[in-house]
Amino acid sequence: MNEKKHIIVIGAGFGGLQAVQKLSKNKDVRITLIDRTNHHLFQPLLYQIATAVLSPADIGIPTRSLTDQMKNVTVLMDEVTGIDKDSKKIYLHEKEMFYDYLIIATGAKTSYFGHTEWKKYSLGLKNIFDALRIRNKLLISFEKAENHPERSEELLKYIIIGGGPTGVEIAGSIAELSHSIINNDFRNIDTRKAKIILIEGGSDLLSTFDRRLSVYTKKRLEKRGVEVMLNTRVMNIEDKTVFTKSPFGDKILSGELIIWAAGVEAVPLNANSGFNVDRQKRAVVNEFCSLNEYPDVFVIGDAADFKGKDGKPLPGVSAVAMQQGRYAAATIIRKIKGKSIEPFRYINKGNMATIGRKDAVAEISGFSFTGIFAWLLWLFVHLFYQVGFKNKVSILITWIWSYYTFGASARLIQNPDDI
Ligand SMILES: Cc1cc2nc3c(=O)[nH]c(=O)nc-3n(C[C@H](O)[C@H](O)[C@H](O)COP(=O)(O)OP(=O)(O)OC[C@H]3O[C@@H](n4cnc5c(N)ncnc54)[C@H](O)[C@@H]3O)c2cc1C
């Protein structure tokens, strides 16, 4: 009989991977890492896949290669469909497994706030497949416009819904691609005339940042040719059409590509397993990142509702997931050794978002930065946290190349059937 405690980690994202790295150092446990994909994904750079700057392999790293040196870690590519907390069992597609401790780090998915019908007409940005779909549609819109220049005004119109970091970054990046990078590549159209509209329901972009940074971001995006619509609520989305409502009146906007960056919710596993969940379907956890009645079940990262000092759930950012992953691993080891455990404390190291070339906003330890310094900081932090040395080097080379050549090298249309 194997006496080593069995720890199952569901999800090889930011939280799950940190937990596994820490747990693997303890030879008295065996770990099973389960993910429905075969890779760890660096989501903060997904928008650069969508806008043809990077290639998928730059930010998606095979989970097996990340764990090949960890002999007490078994990786399974499968989807966990349910959890029986009482018998300490998880259900996969075709089998069941027992655990002593469970870490759920399953992250989030795009949420349409109950309007699932909008999914048909807009694209979310949560994984590689979403990013490739956006890239395909974006690149095809340029090709179509070159073929039918008389329709270029209609074809080169992009609507982004949601003024958080993802919406801001993708709007800035599409503006850069169409207005500066590819404008010399076409003969029949002027891609600098592409229209990019960013819609935000609240009164500010980047609403969780210092207000000065929000105002700065809006100004800089507008300078780059993005039309920013604040206080504008999306009432409906249909084929290539967005219906909006604002204090200035209702509008019907048309766009060749509609990107939905307005919301996320936890993946359905929490709710399907009978956990106590909040409005965003995150599992409500206690100060130890575990379920109240099941202290051996930890839920971390985007899948968890952990209340911060202000009583609000911690934000869905990679720093929270990583810190909680390391914490859950350390807590499990302490429990196995019969030691006392401490509550989780989140250390907020700051926020940042890039607006485009040589421009970003950042707030770190109460200090705000804008412009080129914030941009360099953003580049450094994103390279530093990127997993895998080869990927760091590949991204750095691509960025330097793109910076000097004004190029977007990953302009491959993968599904020409979309034309
Ligand atoms: C476009 C975008 C930009 C972002 N930019 C930033 C940023 O600049 N800075 C920042 O800090 N954060 C950013 N984030 C947020 C950050 O990526 C998340 O907070 C972080 O990934 C959460 O980590 P996690 O471990 O909780 O989940 P994830 O990293 O999402 O990992 C979840 C994993 O679980 C797997 N999974 C899900 N369900 C199952 C199941 N049932 N069975 C098996 N496997 C399953 C998934 O395949 C996935 O690999 C961004 C997110 C997006 C989408």
The ligand as an SDF file (V2000), in Angstrom:
LIG
                    3D

 53 58  0  0  0  0  0  0  0  0999 V2000
   -6.8100   38.1820  -21.7630 C   0  0  0  0  0  0  0  0  0  0  0  0
   -6.3800   38.1570  -20.3170 C   0  0  0  0  0  0  0  0  0  0  0  0
   -5.4490   39.0640  -19.8650 C   0  0  0  0  0  0  0  0  0  0  0  0
   -5.0240   39.0420  -18.5400 C   0  0  0  0  0  0  0  0  0  0  0  0
   -4.0780   39.9370  -18.1260 N   0  0  0  0  0  0  0  0  0  0  0  0
   -3.6220   39.8700  -16.8650 C   0  0  0  0  0  0  0  0  0  0  0  0
   -2.5670   40.7340  -16.4330 C   0  0  0  0  0  0  0  0  0  0  0  0
   -2.0620   41.5570  -17.2150 O   0  0  0  0  0  0  0  0  0  0  0  0
   -2.1190   40.6090  -15.1600 N   0  0  0  0  0  0  0  0  0  0  0  0
   -2.6600   39.6900  -14.2990 C   0  0  0  0  0  0  0  0  0  0  0  0
   -2.2070   39.5800  -13.1720 O   0  0  0  0  0  0  0  0  0  0  0  0
   -3.6600   38.8850  -14.6610 N   0  0  0  0  0  0  0  0  0  0  0  0
   -4.1560   38.9420  -15.9180 C   0  0  0  0  0  0  0  0  0  0  0  0
   -5.1620   38.1110  -16.3120 N   0  0  0  0  0  0  0  0  0  0  0  0
   -5.8070   37.2350  -15.3050 C   0  0  0  0  0  0  0  0  0  0  0  0
   -4.9690   36.0060  -15.0220 C   0  0  0  0  0  0  0  0  0  0  0  0
   -4.6090   35.3730  -16.2230 O   0  0  0  0  0  0  0  0  0  0  0  0
   -5.7810   35.0820  -14.1370 C   0  0  0  0  0  0  0  0  0  0  0  0
   -6.0790   35.7670  -12.9470 O   0  0  0  0  0  0  0  0  0  0  0  0
   -5.0150   33.8150  -13.8250 C   0  0  0  0  0  0  0  0  0  0  0  0
   -4.8090   33.0650  -14.9910 O   0  0  0  0  0  0  0  0  0  0  0  0
   -5.7890   32.9720  -12.8010 C   0  0  0  0  0  0  0  0  0  0  0  0
   -5.0450   31.8290  -12.5280 O   0  0  0  0  0  0  0  0  0  0  0  0
   -5.7810   30.4880  -12.1120 P   0  0  0  0  0  0  0  0  0  0  0  0
   -4.7150   29.5040  -11.7800 O   0  0  0  0  0  0  0  0  0  0  0  0
   -6.8250   30.7680  -11.1220 O   0  0  0  0  0  0  0  0  0  0  0  0
   -6.5450   30.0040  -13.4360 O   0  0  0  0  0  0  0  0  0  0  0  0
   -5.9980   29.7900  -14.9030 P   0  0  0  0  0  0  0  0  0  0  0  0
   -4.6580   30.3380  -15.0940 O   0  0  0  0  0  0  0  0  0  0  0  0
   -7.1010   30.2780  -15.7910 O   0  0  0  0  0  0  0  0  0  0  0  0
   -5.8960   28.2080  -15.0220 O   0  0  0  0  0  0  0  0  0  0  0  0
   -7.0270   27.3900  -14.9350 C   0  0  0  0  0  0  0  0  0  0  0  0
   -6.6760   26.0410  -15.5610 C   0  0  0  0  0  0  0  0  0  0  0  0
   -7.6830   25.1040  -15.1970 O   0  0  0  0  0  0  0  0  0  0  0  0
   -8.0030   24.2840  -16.3030 C   0  0  0  0  0  0  0  0  0  0  0  0
   -9.3550   23.7740  -16.0770 N   0  0  0  0  0  0  0  0  0  0  0  0
  -10.5030   24.4770  -15.9450 C   0  0  0  0  0  0  0  0  0  0  0  0
  -11.5390   23.6670  -15.6740 N   0  0  0  0  0  0  0  0  0  0  0  0
  -11.0350   22.4170  -15.6340 C   0  0  0  0  0  0  0  0  0  0  0  0
  -11.6110   21.1350  -15.3760 C   0  0  0  0  0  0  0  0  0  0  0  0
  -12.9110   20.9990  -15.0860 N   0  0  0  0  0  0  0  0  0  0  0  0
  -10.8240   20.0430  -15.4320 N   0  0  0  0  0  0  0  0  0  0  0  0
   -9.4880   20.1740  -15.7110 C   0  0  0  0  0  0  0  0  0  0  0  0
   -8.8860   21.3640  -15.9480 N   0  0  0  0  0  0  0  0  0  0  0  0
   -9.6620   22.4620  -15.8990 C   0  0  0  0  0  0  0  0  0  0  0  0
   -7.8720   25.2100  -17.4880 C   0  0  0  0  0  0  0  0  0  0  0  0
   -7.6330   24.4730  -18.6760 O   0  0  0  0  0  0  0  0  0  0  0  0
   -6.6600   26.0800  -17.0830 C   0  0  0  0  0  0  0  0  0  0  0  0
   -5.4500   25.5430  -17.5550 O   0  0  0  0  0  0  0  0  0  0  0  0
   -5.5940   38.1000  -17.6420 C   0  0  0  0  0  0  0  0  0  0  0  0
   -6.5560   37.1890  -18.1030 C   0  0  0  0  0  0  0  0  0  0  0  0
   -6.9370   37.2160  -19.4310 C   0  0  0  0  0  0  0  0  0  0  0  0
   -7.9620   36.2190  -19.9260 C   0  0  0  0  0  0  0  0  0  0  0  0
  1  2  1  0
  2  3  1  0
  2 52  2  0
  3  4  2  0
  4  5  1  0
  4 50  1  0
  5  6  2  0
  6  7  1  0
  6 13  1  0
  7  8  2  0
  7  9  1  0
  9 10  1  0
 10 11  2  0
 10 12  1  0
 12 13  2  0
 13 14  1  0
 14 15  1  0
 14 50  1  0
 15 16  1  0
 16 17  1  0
 16 18  1  0
 18 19  1  0
 18 20  1  0
 20 21  1  0
 20 22  1  0
 22 23  1  0
 23 24  1  0
 24 25  2  0
 24 26  1  0
 24 27  1  0
 27 28  1  0
 28 29  2  0
 28 30  1  0
 28 31  1  0
 31 32  1  0
 32 33  1  0
 33 34  1  0
 33 48  1  0
 34 35  1  0
 35 36  1  0
 35 46  1  0
 36 37  1  0
 36 45  1  0
 37 38  2  0
 38 39  1  0
 39 40  1  0
 39 45  2  0
 40 41  1  0
 40 42  2  0
 42 43  1  0
 43 44  2  0
 44 45  1  0
 46 47  1  0
 46 48  1  0
 48 49  1  0
 50 51  2  0
 51 52  1  0
 52 53  1  0
M  END
$$$$
